[in-house]
Amino acid sequence: MEHRIHFTQREQQNTLQAHLLVPVSINGRSPFPFCVEPSRSRTLVSARTIETIGLSVDDSSSTLTISERLAYPLLRLDSVAVGSAVLNNFEVVVWGSPTIPPEILANLDEDRLYPLGKHPSSAIEAIIECRGVLGADFLRNFTVSFDFANETLVLER
């Protein structure tokens, strides 16, 4: 089955980068603009988006460790949909609410906490309207092509 999804392209100012944004629905909730990044291994959802749809992350959530100093919560969603292409029971990384181990926090100054929350960099930080990043873990379930002439992402199963 073929799914055709309109994308918008946003240029990142003062760089040579552009981001493709597609509408993504989470748990059936209205679509949010997500960047498409096939080179990113995991799908990221901003903490703000998770809060908007009424979900929360608690201390018992499993985490993805980025370094010995930083981990991000993982959250299993009922569904993630790009147009009519839907994956159920899909795990995402909640971006923007890092978990920093207490032993690391005890030895850090306030000034050093800010940069920790910014690594690794993401399109979420580059484009203000972006609410997440659609990564390879979602895209690998489809044959993916881009029709730039018609500004369309094509997902086939």
Secondary structure, DSSP 8 states (H G I E B T S, - for coil): -EEEEE-EEEE-TTSS-EEEEEEEEETTEEEEEEEE-TTSSS-EEEHHHHHHTT----TTS-EEEEETTEEEEEEEEEEEEETTEEEEEEEEEEET--B--HHHHHT--HHHHHHHTT-S--HHHH-TT--EEE-HHHHTTSEEEEETTTTEEEEE-
